[in-house]
Amino acid sequence: MNCYFLSTEHPYSHLIDTLKDGGNRFFNPQKLNDPRYEKLPLSIRVLLEAAIRNCDGFYTKEEDVQNILDWQEQQNKAEVPFSPARVLLQDFTGIPAMVDLAAMRDAVAKHGGDPGLINPMCPTDLIVDHSLQIDFSKCAIQNTPNPGGGDGPNQNSGPARSTPSRPPSRGGSQCGGRQGSCRKTSCSDSLTSPDRPPTSVQQIENTPLLCPFHLQPVSEPETALKNQEMELVRNKERLQFFKWCSKAFKNVTVVPPDFGAVHQVNLEYLSRVIQVRDGLIYPDSVVGTDSHTTMINGLGILGWGVGGIESEAVMLGQPVSLSLPQVVGCKLVGSINPLTTSIDVVLGITKHLRQAGIAGKFVEFFGPGVSQLSAPDRTTIANMCPEYNATVSFFPVDHVTLTHFKKTNFSQEKLELLESYMKAVKLFRTYEDPSEDPQYSEVIEINLSSMVPYVSGPKRPQDRVAISSMKEAFQSCLNEKVGFKGFHISKEKQDTRVPFLHGGQEYQLAHGSVVIAAVISCTNNCNPSVMLTAGLLAKKAVEAGLVVKPYIQTSLAPGSGMVTHYLNTGGVLPYFSQLGFEVIGYGCATCVGNTAPLPETVVDAIKQGNLVACGVLSGNRHFEGRLCDCVRANYLASPPLVVAYAIAGTMGIDFEREPLGVTSEGREVYLRDIWPSREEVQQTEEDTVISSIFRDVRGRMEKGNKFWNNLECPDSVVFPWDHKSTYIRSPSFFSKLSKDVPPPQSIENAHALLFLGDKVTTDHISPAGSIARASAAAKYLLSKRLTPREFNSYGARRGNDVVMTRGTFASIKLQNRLIGKLGPKTLHIPSSQTLDVFEAAERYQRDGVPLIILAGKDYGSGNSRDWVAKGPYLLGVRAVIAESFEKLHKNQLVGVGILPLQFLSGQNADSLELSGTERFTITLPDSLNPGQQLTVKTSQGKSFCVTALLNTEMDIMFFRNGGLLRYVARTFL
């Protein structure tokens, strides 16, 4: 902490106050004696405190403080800086950020500067675990001949059945029948048998489990062990780089592998609510390179997702620049229905807010209904705000928040400090007192009693379907023309059934058959009640004699060992396993396309019948084709409904009128027969999710693990790049860096690399899943003598600019109007050849031809990956002309020096009769102004105006420098 903050030179030093404990000082905005302060939304008060504390006259000026204080008049007008308390990086987007910093050290050293000066100025947490490639799952193990030395396929004719009193583990009736179980047949058994030597039990470190029936330590299921071992082997080079970062860079904390996904670790371990440094106390706040960063707002911590480029700027001391946002007050009233899960509440609120048109705004919750939501409920709701394009969904700190931290990792002393500070600066809420309600830009009232269970799909998260209408809705999707919902299956083929063999038994697939069912680490693991509901449902299903068909690819990917722990101590994990939902590891998996292959007989049956097969998952992303190429319909659902649909085996079911399944005795079992009551779930939660679990997680986090502790890494100021590496390469962003800023260069006679439509997502631009064998990236890796098995995923290779450039626009679902069909291809206009996008761009660059992209509405929606901007930049794209942009992606384009241009209102490529084959010239003036209109001329003689989305002076400065990275590097030359 710079002593400037507490010096008399600080323009707001007169606001420094001392808490009653006499030890900690803080900037107290109430000492401004301005009545406007108490009318501010609490999220804006956090922005104000940060501006006061960081007011240095350069990045943050007194004018900025006054603009925030005058929020009622300045909202949506003034541009203000925000310096968060910390930066959060996850592995996929964190590695290119750290690679860029390492490359910046090289560039500074090349120009005679001190590379050791390149360090994050803002505390940075880098979480290694985030995305998990599923190499082994239930189906993969059953269909692979003894993979990795594990047990072979179960030769029993049917799945093992469990009794209500004590379910056996998979493959045997006793607890010690398989890896992933304790070695005792009963609580009275000795640890070893006289006729059998002791058996070594493998256990993933930092994931202690207890057999809920014997209270003995058990190891992880074989699937988790195998996936974790494979992850450590394939990613050793990346992990060595991360460890070098932890040693070489100051102010960087690296959370080692095997601890959980970034958003879960952020909630369980990194969240502080308040920061205390050098005797100064202030609110915790964060920006992160993960779209789930917003989850932290559920704990009263202001935070949102940014691209890797913006995060690097914050790490290097640059504030985030944002238009002072409007704040929508979301007033919650009414009582939650006992059968409604948090996911139902989430999707209900999401629908209301999406319809309200709140893109780019803050949402702040208040009203008597808020107190009914637990802290996990709030974080689940806050997690979904990217889906309705709000910047944050903020729940101010209240007594529920304090109770949550009392049960987790806060000491009584810290709780008292937290409460004392929050009340001193009026950041603490009492929802029962409406006189505390701030003044909002607008208020939306939502009645919690109106929430009913929904799923979302089959192609977009915003298309919600009530469970009661699901059967009719799916039938409608079959009838409708191909589009966001429809599949256009002819009437005579809608009853098609295709028989196939699996495991020696015959099954049938039809339209609506479920082939993938995944409870994954995305939205739900932070909410014990939802996961426990699923577990209790699994328990009741097993006890009722229900099973999941073995060909359905089921998986359970908790966000951290804590989730596995409370599921296990709650006695429900064995029942998950009985239904095939085995723990496969920790991290994003199915949700980002890292799913294991379906059995070949299933794939063949789907293709033979041209079936609309279904996947159902408990995440927040399910774009078409993301889970698996042959699975066309994908639905988001709460974890218990994922289990329910897996048991039913089809999405075309009416749970109210049709049985979930039939037991071997012929008894029909309905969903209502096994759905756990709200009271049952709450009681289980109270008995299992206790402070000891969180303390255990924290202790294991601080201890580390043997693999990480023994991992060797270079000991140097600059990173010794291995030119043979296919994982870590020094990128070319600084290859032509000069000390002086060059003048703006017009874009002359550019070709359109792509002509795209609406809703182009970051998945289309920069896929995160597996590398297809026929892709340009695969050709490069094959040239390096790698086998397809060694390709890994695009996410894992984000530290290699060569791979990522070739992976740009490599989505099989890319719809390019220049060629008129799906696929990662485009038209090389001069030769009229259809080529891979990379190959076409390479030809254009070789011929010195600049490139642009034409697009429709909502260009760049989705995750906050920086390669969605870096990739097009390295392909030679100079500008993107679209009807509208997702705000975060627009900022990313500016951050790499690509010009985002928006068609004027009422105009688009079609109305202007653009074919995409013209050549385009965009003249840039020597002096650019925010929001300036520019003229585009085509080789066909047409001329039209566009708006340059350079909205601030800082945007213009970054663009003139050729991107943010070059701007920052020049400050050290």
N, C-alpha and C positions, 0 to 999 in steps of 0.2 A: 504494500500500500504506500503510495507516494505521500510524503509528509505534507505536500501541498494541500491535501484535502483538509488538514487540520491547522493550516497556517493562517495568519491574519491577512495574508495577501488574497485569500479566497474571497470572491465578491459576496459570498453568503456566509462568511464566518460568524456573523451575528446570529445565525440560526442554530448554531451548535448548542445542543442541550445535553444534559447528563441524566441518565436514569437514576431511579431512587437507590439502586445498589451502589452508586457513586463511582463505579469502575468503567462503565461503557458510555461513550459519547455518541451522539447521532445528530444528523441534520433534522430539525423539527420544522416542517412546513407550517405548522400552526402558529409559529412565532412571526409569520408574515402578517398576522392579524388581518387576513383578507377573508371576508365572508364567502368568497367564491370557492374556497378550498373544500369546505364541508359539503358543497353541492356537487363536487366532482365525483364521477364514478370511481370506485376504488382502484380499478385497473389504471385509470388515468393518474391517480395519485401516485402509483408506483412509477409511472413515467416522469412525473414531476419531481419526485425525490431523486431519481437518477440524474435528471438534468441539473438540479441544484447541486448535487454532490460532485458532478463531473464538469461543472461550469469552469472552463479554462480560457474562455475568450477566443478560442480557435475552432475546435470541433463543436463545442457547445458554448453558446453565448447567452448573455443575460436576456437577450431578445427571445431566445428559445424558451427560457423559463417562463417569461411573461406570456408567451403564446399558449403554453400548456395551461397555465393558470387561467387564461381567458378562453378555455376550451369551448365554452358554450358558443362563442362567436367565431372561434378560429377552426373548429372542427371541419375537416375536409378542405381547408384552405391552406393553413400553414404547414410547412415541411419542418419536422423536428428530428433531432438526433436522439438515439437511445443507446446507451452503453450498458449492456447486460452484465450481470455479475460473473457469468461463466459461459463457456461454449461447450457443447456436447457433440462429440463425433462418434459415429458408428463405423464399423469396419468397411462397408462397401463405399461409402462416401468419405470416410475418414482417411482412407489410404491415399486417394489422389490429393487430398488437402495436404497431408504430410509430405507426399512426394513433391508437391509444388514448393513447399517450404525448403525441402532439401535441395531442389533445383535452384531456388532463389539464392541459397547460400553459394552455390557454384557461380551464379551470375555475378553476385556481389564480389566474390573473390577474384573473378576474371577481370573485373574493372578496378581492382586494387583496393576494394573495401574490406572490412572485417566481417567475415561470414558468421562469426560468433554473435554478432548483433541481431541476427535473424532469429528471434524467439517470440513465442506468443506473449503478448503483454497482458492478455486476459486469461485467467485460469482456464485450462482446457482439459476436459475429461474425454478420453478415447476408450470406447468399449469394444474389445476385440470381437466378442460374440455378438452376432446379430442375425446373420443369414446362414442357414444350414442346408447343405445339399443332402437329400435323402438318397443314400445308396442302398439302404436296407430298410424294408418295412415288412409287415406281416406277409404280404403277397410276394415281395422280392425274395424273402428268405425261403418261402415255401417253393418257389419256382427256380431257385438257384441251387445247383449241386454243392451242398455243404460250403457256403461262402464264408471265407475267413475262419474256417475251423468250427463254425457253429453247428448246432444240431441240424440234422437233415429234416426233410418234410415229415410231418406227422402222418404215420401210416394208418391211424384210426380212420374208420369210415365216416365218422361224423365228429363234430366238435365236442370237446369235453363239456359235460354238464355239471353245474354246481348246485349245491344244496343251500337252502336259506341260511343254515347255521355257519357253514364254512366252505367257501368256494375253493376248489383246487386251483393250482396254477396251471397254465396252459401246458398240456402234454403229460400230465400226471396228476394223481389224486392227492399226493402229499405235498407239503409246502416246499420241500427241497427237491422237487422233481426236475427243475430246470434252473439254468442260470437266471438270476433275477429273483431268487427266492432264498429263504433261509434254509438251513440244512436239517431242520427238525421235523419229524412227522407229527409230533404233538408237544404240548408244553412241558410234558414230563420226560421227554426223551433226553438222553445225554447228547452231547455235542458230536460224539463219534460212535460208531457201531463197532463191536469187537471184530466183525468179519469184513470191515471196510476201513481203509486208512482215511485219515482226515483229508478233506478236499479243499483245495485253495479256491476261495470265492473271489472273483474279480469284482471290483467296485470302482465306478467312476469317482475320482476324488472330488471332494466338495459337494457331494450329493448324498448325504447320509439318509438312509431310509430305515424304517422299522416295519417288520411284519406286524400288521394290526392285530393278529391273532396270537402271536407268540412273543411280541415285543423284543424280537431279536434283530440285529442288523442284517440287512439283505443287500444284494448287489443290484445294479440297474438291470432292466431287461436287456436281452442280448442285442436288440435292435439299437438301443441307445449307445451301448458300448461300441458296437461296430461302427456306427455313424461317427461317433466322437473320435475313435481311433483313425478313421479315414480322413476326417477333417484335419487332425493334427499333422498327419503325414503329408497330405497334399498342400497344406498351407504353411509348411515350415518356413519357407523363404519369406512369406509375408510377415509371419510372426517374428522372425529375426529382425526385419525392418522396424516393426512396431517396438520391439525391445530397444533397438538403437535409438528410436525417437524418445523413449522414456529416459534414456541416459543423456542424449546429446542436447535436447531442447529443455530449457528451463520452463517452469510453469506448465508442464504437461504431466498428467497422471494417466497411466494406461491401466485399465482393468483387464487382467489376463483372461485367457480362454477358459471355458467351462463354467462361467458364472451366470450367463443369461443374456437375453436380448437387451438392447440399449434402453428401450423405454421402460423395461421392467427394472433394470439396475438403477435407472434414474429415479424411479419411485422408491425402491427399497433401500437404496444405499446412498445415493448422491443428493437427494432432496434435503434442503436445509431450512427453507422458509425464510430464515434470516441468516445473514453472513456477519461474522465478527472477525475483523482483521485489524491488528494494531490498535485495539481499543475502540474502533469505530464499528458501529452496528448499522446495518442497512438491509433492505429486503433482498432475498434471493431472487434471481431472475436468470433466464437462460435462453439462448438461441441454439438450435441443434440442426444437424444435417439429416434428421430423420423426420418423416412426416408425422410420426407419433409424438413428437416433442410436445405438442399441445396437450397431451395427457396430463402434464404436470400442473396445468392450470386448475385441475380439480382439487389440488392441495393448497390453493391460494398462492402459487408461485407463477408469476407471469413468464410465459415462454411460448415460442412458436418456431416453426421450421423455416430454415433458409437453405439456399444452395451452398455447395462446398465453397464456391467463390466468395460469397458473402461471409461465410463463417471464417474464412482465412483473413478477410479484412478485419473482422472483429478481433480475431486472435492477435492481429498486429496493431491493435489500438484504434482502429477506425470504428466509429459508432455506426449502428444501423440507421439508415435514413428512412423515415416513413412519413406519409401524410398523416397529420393529426387525425386519428380515426373517429368516425362516429361510433357511439356505443349504444347498442340495442339492449335495453333492459328486458330480460326474459323472466316474467313473473310466473312462478309455479304455484298453482292452487290445487285443491282437491286431494284425494287419497289414492294411493297406488292399489290396484286390484291384486289380491293375493296370488293369482296365477300369472301375473305379468312379471317378466324378468327385467333386469336392468337393460338388456339388449332391446327389449320391446320399448322401454322408455327412451333409450337412445335413438332408435329408428323413428319413434313418434316425434320426438323433439327435432330430429334431423329433417323430417318432412316439413314440419311447420316452418323451420328457419330457412330451408331451401326455397319454399314458396314465398317467403317474406322478402327475398332478394337482398341478402345482407353481405354480398361479396365484398371483401376487403374491410369489413367492419369488425369491431370488437363486440362480443356478446358477454353480458354480465348477468348472472342469475341472482334473483332475489325473490321474496315472497314466502308465505308460510309453508309452501310445499318443499322448499329446499331442505328444511330440517329433517324431512323423511328420508333423504338420500344419504347413504353412508359415504365415507371417503372413497371407497372403491367404486361405488355407483357414480360419483362425480367424475372420477378420473376416466371412467368408461365413456361418459357423455362428452367430456372434454376432448377425448381422443378423436371423436368423429368430426370435429369442426372443419377439417379440410374437405370433407364431403359436401358441405354446403358453402364452402369458400369463405368462411369467416376467418379472420386472422387468429383469434383466440376465443375460447369459451371459458370465462373466468368465474370461479367460485371463491369469493373472499373467505378468509380464515374466520372460523367460528368455533363454537364449543365442540362440534362434531370433528373438526380438524384436530383440535387439541386431544380429543379422546383417541383418535387414530394414532397420533404420534406417541401417546402415552403407552399404547399397546405395541409399538414397534421399536424404535431405536433411540428415542429421546429420553434423556435423564430428567428428573424432576426439576433440577436446576435450570436446564435449558428450556423446559416447558414454561417455567415461571418467567424467564428472560424473554421468551417469544411472546407470551401473553402481555407482559408489561410493555414491551416495545410497540407491538401492534396496536395496543390501546392508546399509547402515548401519541402515535401519529395518525390515529383514527383509520387504521387498516383492518380493524376487527369488527365483525358484524354480529348483530343480534336480530335475526329475521323476524322475531315476534314484535319488534318495535318498528312500525312503519314510518315513524318520524325520522329514522336513520336513513331512509331510502334516498339515494342521490337523485339528481335530475339526469334523465337519459335523453338521447336523441329521439328515441321512440320506445314504446313499450309493447311487447307481445305477451299476451297471457295464454298460458297452456294449462289445461286441466288434466292432471295426472290420471284421474279416474277414467279418462277417455282412451287410455292406451290399451291396445289389444295385441296379442302375439302376431308378428309378421315375419315373412322372409323377404329377401330382396333378390331380384333376378328377372329373367335368366341371363342377362348380359351386362346390366348396369346396376350399381348400388342404389340409385335413386328410384328404381322401379320396384315399389313395395307391393307385396301381396299378402292380404290377411290369410292366416292359416285356414280359416273356415272357407275361403274361396280358392284355395290352392289347386284343387283338382280341376275346377272349371277354368281357372286361369291358365294352367298348363295346356289344356285342350285348346284354348283360344290361341296360344302361342303356336301350336301345330298348324292351325288354320291360317293364321295371318301371313302376309307376305314377308319375305326376308327383310329384316330391319332390326331396330333396337330390341324388339320383343319376339318377332315372328320367325318361323322356320319354313313355312309354306310346304307342308307335307300333304300330299293329295289324300282325299278322303279314303280311297281304297287301300292306301298303304299305312293308315294310322293304326291299324290293329295288327301290324306285322309283329311276329314273334320269331326269334331266331334261337334254336337250340344250340348248345355247345357243351363241351366236356371240360370240367375243371376238377383236378384231384380225383379223377376216376368216377365222378358223378355228373349227371346231366342236369343242366340248368337252362333257363330261357331268359333272353333279354328282349325288352320291348321299348317303345318310346317312353321316356320318363324313368327308365331304370337307373338306379343309383349305382355308380361304379367307383366313385371316390367320396369318402366321408372323412373330413379332417377337423379335429379340434386343434387349433393352432395358436401360436404365441403372438397374438396381434392385439386384439381388442379385449379379450375376456380374461386373460390370466391375472390381471390386476384386480379382478373382482371375485373374491372367494365364493360369494353367494351363487353366482352364475355357474362357476365350475363345479361347485358342490351339488347344485341342482342336477347337473348332468351326471355326476357320479352317483347320486342317490337314485336317479332314474335308471342308470345302468344296473345298480344293485337290485332294484325292484324287478327289472326286466329279467335278469338272470334267475332270481328267485321264482319268477313266474314261469320259467322254462323257455324264454324267448332267446333266439340266437340271431347273429348277423351272418348272411351268406358269405362263405369264405372267399369268393372272388372279388368282393368289394374291398377296395384298397383303403383300409382304415388306418388312422394314425393319431397320435396324441403328442403334440409338441408344446409342452409348457414353456413359459417364458423364463423360468428360473427353477433352481432346485427347491426354492421355497414352495412353489406351487405343487411340485411332486410331493414334497413333504406333507403339506396339509391335506392333499388328496389321500395320501397313504395313511396318515395318522387319523384321518376321518373314516378310514375303513372302506373307501370306495375304489381305490386304485386297482385292486385285484378284479373287481367287477368290470372296470374298463377293459382290462386285459382279457377277461373272459369273452367279451364281445369283439375282441380284435383291436381295440384302441390301446395299443402298447406305446409306451414312451419311446419316441424315436430320437430324442435329443432336444437341445435348447436353441431356439432361434427361428427366424422366418423360414419356412420351407415350402409347403404346398402353395401358400398365398402368393409367393413370388415365382412360381413355376418350377421350383426345385423338387418336383415329385418323382418318385420312382416309376419306372415303366409299368403299365398295366399288363396283366398276363396276356400272352399273344392270342389265346383263344377268345378272350374278351374283345380285344381289338378287332380280330377277324370277324366276330359276330356283329360288332357295331358297323363295320364297313360293309359287310354282306347285306345287312338290312337297311343301310343308310339311316341308322337309328339316331335319334336325338337322345344320347345318353347324358346323364346328369352327374354333376359333382355338387356336394353340399359342404360348406365350410363355415367356421365361426370367425372369419377375419373381417376385413373391411375393404378388400380389393378382390374383384373377380371378373376382370375383363375377359371377353370371349377368347377362347383358345389359350388362356394363361395357364390353366391347370394342366391341360393335356390337349394335343391337337385334335384328338378324336372325341373329346368331351365338349359338346357344343353348348349345353345349358348348365350354368353354374349359379348356385344360389347361396347367398349369405344367410345364416341362421344362427340363433343362439346355440351354445353347446348342447343343452338338452334336446333341442330339436334336431341337431346334427345326429345325435344318437338315435332319436326316434325315427328319422327318415332312413338311417342305415338299417335299422331293424325291419322297417317296412319294405325296404328295397326299391322303393319307387317314390317319386315326387307327386305322382298322380293319385293321391289318396285323400279321402275325406276322413279326418281323424274322429270326427263326431259320430259318423255313421258306419265306418268300416273298421274292422279290428286291425290293430297294429301287427298282429301275428297270431298264429295258431300253434299251440303246444303240441308235443308229440302225442298227448292224450286226446287231441282234437278240441281242446278248450280255446275259445276265442278270447283274446286279451286286447282291450282297448287302451288308448293312451291315458284316458282318465283313470284307469285302474292302477296305473303305476306312476302317475305324476306326483312328485313329492309336494307336500303342503309348504306354504311359506314359513309356517312356524317350525316345521321339521328342519328346513334349510337353515333358518336363523339359529336354531339350537345347535345344529352341527357346527355352524360357523363359530359360534361362541366357544364351543368346546375344543376346537382345533386351531383356529387362527389366533394364536395367543402370542404374547410378547417373546416367549422363549424361542419361537420359530424365527422371528426377525433377528433376535440377538445371535442365534446360531448362524444365520445367513451372513450377518455382518462380520462375525468372527472368522468364518471361512473365507470371506472376501479379503480380509486383511492378511490372512495366512498365506494365500497364494496356492500354487500347486507345483508338484515336482517337475512336470514338463517345462513350465515357464521358468521356474527357478534355475533349472539346469541348462536352459537354452543359451547358446553362445551368440554374441553379436559383435559387430565392429566397435572399436573404441577410437572414434575420430570426430573432429568438428564437422567436416564435410563427409557425406556418405560415399563410400567406395563403390560406385556403380559396377555391377557385373554385366558386361555387354552381351554375355550369352544368356542372360536371364530373360525368361518369358513372362515374369510376374512384375518385376520392378525395373523401370527404365526412367532415365531423366527425360522429361518431356521437352518438346521443342518450343515452348511458349516464349522463352527468353533468347532464342537463337539470334535474333536480329535486334536485340535491345540496344537502344542508344540513350545517351544522357539527356538529349533534348527531345521535346515533344514534337513530332512531325505535324504539319498542317493537315486538316481534313482532306481526304482524297475522294473525289466523286466516283461512283460506280458506273462504269461505261460498258455498254454492249454486253451485259451479263445474260447468261442463259438461266433458265429455271431448272434446277436440279430435280425438283419434285413439284407436282401440282396436286395438293392434298385437299381433302374436304374438311368437314366439321369434326370436332372431338378427337383430334390427334393427341394421344396421350404420351407421357414419357416412356411408357412401355413400347410404343411404336417407334419412338426416336432412339432410345437407348435401352434395349432389352437387358434384364438382369438375370435371366435364367440360363439354361444350358446353351452351349455353343453348337449350333447345328452343323452336321458333318459336311454339308455342301456350301457352307457360308464362306465369305471372304476371310473371316477370322480363322476358320478352320484350315483354309488353304495355307495361311501364314504359319499356323502352329504345326501343320504337317511338314512344312518346309524346314522347321526346326527339329524334325525327327521325333515329334511327340505323337503318341497314339491317341485315338479318340477318347479312350478311357482317361487319358491324362489332360484332356482339354480343360476340365473344371468348368466354372461358369463365368459369364461376363463380369458379374459382381466381384468375383475373386480376382480377376485380372484387371481391375480398374487402375492399378498402378502401372499398367503398360499402355502407353498412348497408341502404339501400333495396333494392338488388339482392339482397343476401344474405338479407334477411328474406323476400323473395318467393321466393327459391330454396330456402328451408327446407322439407323434406319434398316436394321437387319431383321425386323419383325416379319413373321410370316403373315401377319394380319394387316400389313401396311397396304392401304388402298391408294394407289398412285394413278391419277387420272391420265397421266401421259401414256400409260400402258393399258389401263382399263381392267386390271385384274389384281387379285391379292398377291402379295409377295414382296420380298426385298429387292425389287428390280426397278429400273428406270430407263427412260429413252435417252440415249446419247444423240442429241438432236442433229449435230453436224453429219454423223454417219448413219443416222436412222437405225442404229443397232440397239437392241434391248440388252442391257448389261446389269451386273450387280451395281448397287448404288455406289459402292466404293470405287469400282473399276471405272465407272463413268466419271466420277469426280476426279479421279487420278488423271484421266485423259484431259479433262478441262484444265486442270492445274498445269499439266505439262504444256498445254497450248496457251497458257497465260489468260484464260477466260475466267472472269469472276462469276460467281454463282449467287442466285437468290432462291428462295422458296416461296411458293404461293400456297395459301392455306385459307380455311374457312373460320368458323367460330371456335372459341375455347382451345386455341392451339397451345399445347404444352401442359394440359391438366394432368395431375397425378403426383408422383413422388418427387422429392427435392434432390434429384441426382444432378451433379454438375456436368456429367458427360453429355447430358442432353443439350448443353450449350457448347462445351469444349469439342465434342465430336463434330458437329456441323462446322465449327470454326476451322478445325484442321482439315475438313473436306474442302474448304475454300469458300464457304457460304459467307457472304458479306451482309446480306439483309434478308429478313423474313417479312413478307407482306401478308397480313391476315385480317379477317374481320374483327377478331378479338383475341386476346392473349390471357392465359392464366397469369396472374400478377407475379407469382414467384418465378415463373419461367421467363417472363419479360425481363425481370431484373437479372436473371442469369445470362440472357443474351447480351444485355448491356455490359455485364461484368466481364465478358470475353471479347467485347468489341464488335459484336454483331448488331446491326441496326434494326430494331423492331419498328415496323411501319404498319399503321392501321388504316384500312380503307375508310373513307368518309362515311358517315351515317347514311344507310340506304344503298350503299354501293358494295359490290363484291366482284369477284372475277367473272361470274356469269353475267351480271348486269353490264359489265364493261366489255363483254364479249371477248375475253382473253382466252386464247387457246393453250397458252403455256409454252408454245414453241417459238414465240417472238423473242427478240433480244430487248433488254431493258436498260435504260440509262437513268440514273438517279443523281442529280446534281446537288452537291453539298456546298453551302456557303462557307466562307472563311470563319464566320461567327455564327454559332448555333444558339438558339434560344429554347427554353423549355416549351414543349408542346408545339413546336414549329411545324407548319405545313410545308411539304416538299413536293416537287413535281416529278412524276415518272413519265418518261417518253418511251414508246415502243418502236421497233423497227417497222411496224405496220402503219406508222404515222399517227397512232393514238396518243393521247396525253391525258393524264388524270392526276389528281392530288391525293396525297396520303398524309397522315399525321405521324410525325416522328415521336415515339413514346419515350423521349428523353425528358422525364418530368421534373427533374431537379438540376440544379447547377452541378451537384455531385455526379449525377448520371452523365452529364455532358463532359465533365472532367475525366471520368473513367473511359468514356467512348473515345475522346481525343487521344488518350494515352494508349489506345489499343487494348483496353481492358484493365480491370482492377489490379491484376497481378503485376503488370508492367508499371502501373502507377505506383504501387507500393514499393516495387524494386527500385524505382528511380529515386525514391526518398532516401535510400541508403547509398546512392552513388555520389 
